[in-house]
Amino acid sequence: VESMDLQYIKDLPLGGFSYENCLRNKALIDSKSLGANQVQHMKTGTTICGAVFKDGVVLAADTRATGGSTVGDKNCEKIHYMAPNIRTCGAGTAADCDHVTENMRRELEMHRLNTHSENRVQMVAGKLAANAFKYGGNLGTHLIVGGVDVKGPQLIEVSNDGNCYAFPFLTMGSGCLAAMGIMETQYRETMTEEECKALCIAAIEAGVYHDLGSGSNVDCCVIKRGKVEMFRNIKSDNHKVYSKPGGYSFSKDRVQVLEEYKQKLVVEEAAQPMDLSA
């Protein structure tokens, strides 16, 4: 029997880690023109937490997005929708958290359509951990997965190296130590929904007050059997104390132009697209 030449099998990607960038990174660090100080990691800041109560799970997060010492967004959303019964808090690199959770949300929807059953929290955490492990810790996703399924309320932490950890209360992010101090001193297993929600909000506020990378508002999400409540900006502590009436204006002479470039654009007439609005 002659062997079949299946080209698509040869084109399949091989498994394992990819170290293609290691030589490039070493060359950048050793380069005299760039210098070692040119290659640095961008510092991120966030405080996220979650806690389990009798009938469900409460997740909470701050709303400040930073790039180093610069606040890029004062009201970003860090509690991501995963499934009707599952939500995920994300800390780390905003783009990684957004895209990883969005990709996982689509996988979970396909799973529900194929199995005609709700997604399980442990399955979501396992998929996220397997995805993070492939990148060897270089994926900026520090996640807290919370939800209610057939096994009841569950809370699972998924770190960026693929490690999973389940506990009745969890905190992550740059403000996690301040938030954990609140959790460890005030958490009780017999807490009601309102007590658990107040605890998570207080934990996020602790991160907001004691961590420069966390701030702005507090978002909170309560997940119970067959019901999910999202409380956007439930607490806002960092209000601007003073704002000049009429706003601020600056003279053009005081603005230093660092660089100027001009680009010539050529506009050509082409075929117009078909009007499909009717």
Summary of the structure (lengths in Angstrom):
residues: 278
radius of gyration: 23.9
end to end distance: 60.2
largest distance: 86.9
contacts: 779
relative contact order: 0.16
helix: 31%
strand: 27%
